[in-house]
Amino acid sequence: MHEYDILVIGSGNGAHIVNRALAEGLSVGWADRGPFGGTCMNVGCVPSKMLTTAADRVQEIEEASRFGIDAAVRGVDFDAVMGRMRTAVERRREAFAERYRSRQGLDVYRGEARFVGERTVEVDGERARGERVFVVCGARPAAPPVEGLDTVDFLTNETLLELRELPPSMLVMGGGYIGVEYAHFLSAMGTDVTIVERGDRLVSAEEEAVSEVLESRLSERMTVMTGTAVTSVRRDGDEYVVVCENRSDRRTTELRAAGLLVAAGRRSNADTLDVEKAGITTDDKGYIDVNGSLRTSAVGVWAFGDVIGRGMFTHVANREVDVAWQNSTHESSSVEMSYDAVPHAVFSWPQIGSVGLTERQARDEGREPVVATVRYADVTKGEAVMEETGFAKAVISAKTGEILGFHIIGRSAPVLIQEVVNIMARRSDASEVARAMHAFPTLPELVARTLKAADERRR
């Protein structure tokens, strides 16, 4: 048995806990099944955005004729696009591993960790126990219960990164943010893409009008089938045969494609840890139960990141690190994690940036919202970049002017949303934007004008 002050399970944002513990001279045991460095760096944010950025350049060239520019994509070197991504990931992975090689006070266990008792895990026959334990082991792609799916090899957001040749056609099962981002990438590279989404709209967590614009724009480049469930999958030679059923009229359709990407959700890795042996409980979806302070049901154990399923984004886990560490070191002055102003982005084409409640959510919660929508084309720079379908929508409190939510679809949406996030984080209201001068003509005017319109509407 190896005894440590701190035991960390998971190497993504778990690294921040390791850093803090080592800085305080504490002994640390660190278990990780790999890839070392976690999801975001290896198979998530970093590689996917390397790929969608290449797709963005293709789309800009394809749309150049709208500006009177005669330009065309003469070809795509798929191997070079994928190679750039892999090089970037490998560089980060090597730098990450080097940072923790031979660190004083740190033992790294490479392998599958499983709890065998209170605050105790076993990794490849070795046991390690921590006075304080942090479970940060993430999540993995989920496969829905579709007939025949378990009998075929299919791609996930992780294995797609291993492609060496561009598939001529691809069926994407799932229209969430992962599905639409990779559909955008593959279509731009030259693949014939079909998205099949069981729900009534793409990216269903977004504002309804945002989903409508995204579906309309993507449908110009690929086939989009919403309200359609995949009922069975099989292989026929070099093709996948996917049978779908329209949920409204029960009509079935048989689709064929060279590739199948399953992007139908995520599941917590908690089930790989035997957490029940440590007294750690999970919810009905398998995510680890934590309270507002990120404590689990087991004494001396905290959990955060994708393994708890509360805002599965790297920037959320970065903030959860602060909360978990503070609460593990200052029991008498506990702080709680707030998820009120969590931004997210979808790197499709067009892009999406969002924070807070949708209009429907605000009404369902009885928040009495006032809303305002402004198109990109209503501001000078938006007209200049010919963002004809994009818009911003503000959802604010009729009583106080508090920003309840803000939603953007269009060019640079993930960047533009940050101004709203900053206002919400300061607990200010929609009128604050008017106190800041915005350069003219720029896209941030879209945010200012939308919030101003909403604030004036409530007065």
ABEGO torsion letter per residue (X at the ends): XBBBABBBBEABAAAAAAAAAAAAGBBBBBBBAOBBGEAAAAABAAAAAAAAAAAAAAAAAAAAAAAGBBBBBAEBBAAAAAAAAAAAAAAAAAAAAAAABGBBGBBBBBEBBBBAEBGBBBBGGBBBBBABBBBAAEBBBBBBBBBGAAABBBBBAAAAAABABBBABBBBBEABAAAAAAAAAAAAAGBBBBBBBABABBGAABBAAAAAAAAAAAAAABBBBBGBBBABBBBBEABBBBBBBBAAAGBBBBBBBABBBBBAEBBBAAAAAGAAAAGBBBBAAGBBBBBAAGBBABBGBBBBEAAAGBGBBAAAAAAAAAAAAAAAABAABBBBBBAABBBBBBBBOBBBBBBEBBAAAAAAAGAGBBBBBBBAAABAAAAAAGBAABBBBBBBBAAAGBBABBBBBEBGAAAAAAAAAAAAAAGBBAAAAAABBBBOBBAAAAAAAAAAAAAAAAX
